[in-house]
């Protein structure tokens, strides 16, 4: 199972501001994911 996406993940814009965060289980997005613009403002929330 090497390389599998599991648990909480955070992704960042090039300016190091948070871009997205949420959880993976068995390589799939689960639960609530939040997405942010380059200034760090919340722009979207999705549920999986």
C-alpha positions in Angstrom: 0.0 0.0 0.0 3.0 2.3 -0.4 2.1 5.7 -1.8 -1.6 5.5 -0.9 -3.3 8.7 0.2 -4.7 8.3 3.7 -5.7 10.7 6.5 -5.7 14.5 6.6 -4.0 16.3 3.7 -3.2 20.0 3.2 -2.3 21.6 -0.1 -0.8 25.0 -0.6 -0.6 27.7 -3.2 2.9 28.8 -4.5 2.7 31.7 -2.0 2.4 29.2 0.8 -1.2 30.1 1.7 -3.5 27.2 2.3 -5.2 26.0 -0.9 -7.2 23.0 0.3 -7.5 20.6 3.1 -9.5 17.5 3.9 -9.2 13.7 4.4 -8.5 10.8 2.2 -9.5 7.2 2.9 -8.2 4.4 0.5 -7.1 7.1 -1.9 -10.5 8.8 -2.1 -11.6 12.2 -0.7 -14.0 11.8 2.3 -15.9 14.1 4.5 -15.7 17.9 4.3 -13.1 19.5 2.1 -12.4 23.3 2.1 -10.8 25.3 -0.7 -9.1 28.7 -0.4 -8.0 31.4 -2.8 -4.5 32.7 -3.0 -5.2 35.3 -0.2 -6.4 32.6 2.2 -10.1 33.3 1.9 -12.5 30.3 2.0 -14.1 30.0 -1.5 -15.7 26.6 -1.4 -16.7 23.7 0.8 -17.5 20.3 -0.6 -18.7 17.1 1.1 -17.7 13.7 -0.2 
